[in-house]
């Protein structure tokens, strides 16, 4: 992987100057401002791409927020994202408003396509992404169910995008995918998880799915049906 980015407590922030680092094309201020502007509403949903020890990219949907000049993600400690990071993976984040991209990541991960980023060792999600962010983990701490990972932004640039007017169905499909991810983590890999929350999560999921089916396009409705199928595979009926 990347021994120069060693992971013990405070993580190394040595930059890779081979290609695409901030000094090559875009001033650090404008690059960072672009990212912070995209994340100006607090907690946002993103797609995090990491790489395993064999060089295979892995994508996962999760929350991200800005903290000062850095970014914070909190992967579950039972996930491949967490394992890849502690093994030295760099990170890319895909920012998009297209709920179908999130659906593909959460429900159909085998169909995903990736491409190389500007920095060596970073892979990007090749989909309708508005902004790609390349980052290096600089601080890692672990809790009982989640890890806290502080990311230093290396580069940021626009993807091919997908122009979308605000849609309740689009937003609620993302919400349903968030809760599917929570339920998966609780039932599959978080022994210390709070099962008292499961009932609340299912109520949110039922409400979100019902509105997607009432307000959404055929494509969004198919995604909603796929979410329901994934929940059933976990042994839970909606």
C-alpha positions as CSV (number, residue, x, y, z in Angstrom):
1,X,0.0,0.0,0.0
2,X,1.5,3.4,1.0
3,X,4.0,3.0,3.9
4,X,4.8,6.7,3.6
5,X,1.4,7.4,5.0
6,X,1.9,5.4,8.2
7,X,-1.1,4.9,10.4
8,X,-0.3,5.0,14.1
9,X,-2.3,7.5,16.1
10,X,-1.5,10.7,14.3
11,X,-1.2,9.8,10.7
12,X,1.5,11.0,8.3
13,X,0.6,13.9,6.0
14,X,3.5,13.5,3.6
15,X,2.3,14.7,0.1
16,X,2.6,12.6,-3.0
17,X,4.1,15.0,-5.7
18,X,4.0,12.5,-8.5
19,X,0.9,14.1,-10.1
20,X,-2.0,16.2,-9.3
21,X,-1.0,17.6,-5.9
22,X,-2.3,21.1,-5.0
23,X,0.9,23.0,-6.0
24,X,0.8,21.7,-9.6
25,X,-2.3,23.5,-10.9
26,X,-4.7,24.8,-8.3
27,X,-3.8,27.0,-5.4
28,X,-4.5,25.3,-2.1
29,X,-6.8,28.1,-1.0
30,X,-9.1,27.8,-4.0
31,X,-9.2,24.0,-3.9
32,X,-10.0,24.0,-0.2
33,X,-12.6,26.7,-0.6
34,X,-14.3,24.7,-3.3
35,X,-14.6,21.7,-1.0
36,X,-15.7,23.8,2.0
37,X,-18.3,25.5,-0.1
38,X,-19.7,22.2,-1.2
39,X,-19.9,21.1,2.5
40,X,-21.2,24.3,3.9
41,X,-24.5,22.9,5.3
42,X,-23.0,20.8,8.0
43,X,-23.4,17.0,7.7
44,X,-23.5,15.8,4.1
45,X,-23.8,12.4,2.5
46,X,-20.9,11.3,0.3
47,X,-19.4,8.2,-1.3
48,X,-16.0,7.3,0.1
49,X,-13.6,5.2,-2.1
50,X,-10.7,3.4,-0.5
51,X,-8.3,0.7,-1.8
52,X,-7.5,-2.7,-0.2
53,X,-4.0,-4.3,0.1
54,X,-4.4,-5.9,-3.4
55,X,-5.2,-2.6,-5.0
56,X,-8.9,-3.2,-5.5
57,X,-11.1,-0.1,-4.9
58,X,-14.1,-0.2,-2.6
59,X,-16.9,2.4,-2.4
60,X,-19.2,3.1,0.5
61,X,-21.8,5.7,1.2
62,X,-21.3,7.7,4.5
63,X,-21.6,11.1,6.1
64,X,-18.9,13.8,5.8
65,X,-18.5,17.2,7.4
66,X,-15.9,19.9,7.4
67,X,-13.9,20.6,10.5
68,X,-11.7,23.6,10.2
69,X,-9.6,23.0,7.1
70,X,-10.1,19.2,7.3
71,X,-12.9,16.8,6.6
72,X,-14.3,14.1,9.0
73,X,-15.7,10.7,8.2
74,X,-16.9,8.1,10.7
75,X,-16.9,4.6,9.1
76,X,-18.2,1.7,11.1
77,X,-15.2,-0.3,12.5
78,X,-16.7,-3.5,11.0
79,X,-16.5,-2.2,7.4
80,X,-14.0,-2.6,4.6
81,X,-13.6,1.2,4.5
82,X,-12.2,1.2,8.0
83,X,-10.0,-1.8,7.3
84,X,-8.6,-0.3,4.2
85,X,-7.8,3.0,5.9
86,X,-6.0,1.4,8.8
87,X,-3.9,-0.6,6.2
88,X,-2.8,2.7,4.6
89,X,-5.3,3.5,1.9
90,X,-5.7,7.0,0.7
91,X,-9.3,8.3,0.2
92,X,-11.4,9.9,-2.5
93,X,-14.8,11.3,-1.8
94,X,-17.5,11.6,-4.5
95,X,-20.0,14.4,-3.9
96,X,-23.2,14.2,-5.8
97,X,-26.9,15.1,-5.5
98,X,-28.0,12.1,-7.6
99,X,-29.7,9.5,-5.4
100,X,-29.3,6.8,-8.0
101,X,-25.5,7.0,-7.6
102,X,-25.9,6.3,-3.9
103,X,-28.3,3.4,-4.8
104,X,-25.8,1.8,-7.0
105,X,-23.1,2.0,-4.3
106,X,-25.3,0.6,-1.6
107,X,-27.4,-1.9,-3.5
108,X,-25.4,-2.9,-6.6
109,X,-21.7,-2.5,-5.7
110,X,-20.5,-5.1,-8.2
111,X,-21.7,-2.9,-11.1
112,X,-19.6,0.1,-10.0
113,X,-16.9,1.5,-12.2
114,X,-13.7,3.2,-11.0
115,X,-10.9,5.3,-12.6
116,X,-7.5,6.5,-11.4
117,X,-7.4,9.9,-9.6
118,X,-4.8,12.6,-10.0
119,X,-2.7,11.4,-7.1
120,X,-1.0,8.0,-7.3
121,X,-2.9,5.3,-5.4
122,X,-6.3,7.1,-5.4
123,X,-9.3,5.8,-7.3
124,X,-12.5,7.7,-8.1
125,X,-16.0,6.5,-8.6
126,X,-16.8,6.8,-12.3
127,X,-20.4,8.0,-12.2
128,X,-22.5,11.1,-12.1
129,X,-20.3,12.9,-9.6
130,X,-20.4,16.7,-9.1
131,X,-17.1,17.0,-7.2
132,X,-14.2,14.6,-6.6
133,X,-12.1,15.2,-3.5
134,X,-8.8,13.4,-2.9
135,X,-7.6,13.2,0.7
136,X,-5.1,11.6,3.0
137,X,-6.1,10.4,6.6
138,X,-4.1,12.3,9.2
139,X,-5.7,11.3,12.4
140,X,-7.6,8.1,13.4
141,X,-9.4,7.2,16.6
142,X,-11.6,4.2,17.2
143,X,-14.8,3.9,19.2
144,X,-16.9,0.8,20.0
145,X,-18.8,0.9,16.7
146,X,-17.4,3.8,14.6
147,X,-14.0,5.3,13.9
148,X,-13.2,9.0,13.7
149,X,-11.0,9.8,10.6
150,X,-9.7,13.3,10.0
151,X,-8.9,13.8,6.3
152,X,-6.5,16.4,4.8
153,X,-7.6,17.5,1.3
154,X,-5.0,17.0,-1.4
155,X,-7.0,18.0,-4.5
156,X,-10.6,18.6,-5.6
157,X,-12.0,18.9,-9.1
158,X,-15.3,18.7,-10.9
159,X,-16.7,15.4,-12.2
160,X,-19.2,15.0,-15.1
161,X,-22.0,15.9,-12.8
162,X,-25.8,15.5,-13.1
163,X,-27.9,18.6,-13.0
164,X,-30.9,18.0,-10.8
165,X,-33.6,20.3,-9.5
166,X,-34.5,19.8,-5.8
167,X,-36.7,16.7,-5.5
168,X,-38.2,15.3,-2.3
169,X,-38.2,11.8,-3.8
170,X,-34.5,12.1,-4.7
171,X,-33.7,13.3,-1.2
172,X,-35.8,10.7,0.5
173,X,-34.2,7.9,-1.5
174,X,-30.8,9.0,-0.1
175,X,-32.4,9.0,3.4
176,X,-33.7,5.5,2.9
177,X,-30.3,4.3,1.8
178,X,-28.7,5.9,4.9
179,X,-31.0,3.9,7.1
180,X,-30.5,0.7,5.2
181,X,-26.8,1.2,5.9
182,X,-27.5,1.7,9.6
183,X,-29.6,-1.4,9.8
184,X,-27.0,-3.5,7.9
185,X,-24.3,-2.3,10.3
186,X,-26.4,-3.1,13.3
187,X,-27.5,-6.6,12.2
188,X,-24.3,-7.7,10.5
189,X,-21.3,-6.3,12.3
190,X,-21.9,-4.1,15.4
191,X,-22.3,-6.3,18.4
192,X,-22.4,-3.3,20.7
193,X,-25.0,-1.5,18.6
194,X,-28.2,-0.1,20.1
195,X,-31.0,-2.4,19.0
196,X,-33.5,0.0,20.7
197,X,-33.0,2.3,17.7
198,X,-34.0,-0.4,15.2
199,X,-37.8,0.4,15.5
200,X,-37.2,4.1,14.9
201,X,-35.0,3.5,11.9
202,X,-37.6,1.2,10.3
203,X,-40.3,3.9,10.8
204,X,-38.1,6.4,9.0
205,X,-37.4,3.9,6.3
206,X,-41.1,3.1,5.8
207,X,-42.0,6.8,5.5
208,X,-39.1,7.5,3.1
209,X,-39.9,4.6,0.8
210,X,-43.6,5.4,0.7
211,X,-42.9,9.0,-0.5
212,X,-40.4,7.9,-3.0
213,X,-42.9,5.5,-4.5
214,X,-45.6,8.3,-4.5
215,X,-43.4,11.1,-5.8
216,X,-40.5,9.5,-7.7
217,X,-39.8,8.5,-11.2
218,X,-39.8,4.9,-12.4
219,X,-36.0,4.8,-11.8
220,X,-36.3,6.0,-8.2
221,X,-39.1,3.6,-7.6
222,X,-37.0,0.7,-8.8
223,X,-34.3,1.8,-6.4
224,X,-36.8,2.0,-3.5
225,X,-37.9,-1.5,-4.3
226,X,-34.3,-2.6,-4.2
227,X,-33.9,-1.1,-0.8
228,X,-36.9,-3.0,0.5
229,X,-35.5,-6.2,-0.9
230,X,-32.2,-5.6,0.8
231,X,-34.0,-5.1,4.1
232,X,-35.8,-8.3,3.7
233,X,-32.5,-10.1,3.1
234,X,-31.6,-9.0,6.6
235,X,-34.6,-10.8,7.9
236,X,-36.6,-7.6,8.5
237,X,-40.1,-6.9,7.0
238,X,-41.2,-3.4,6.3
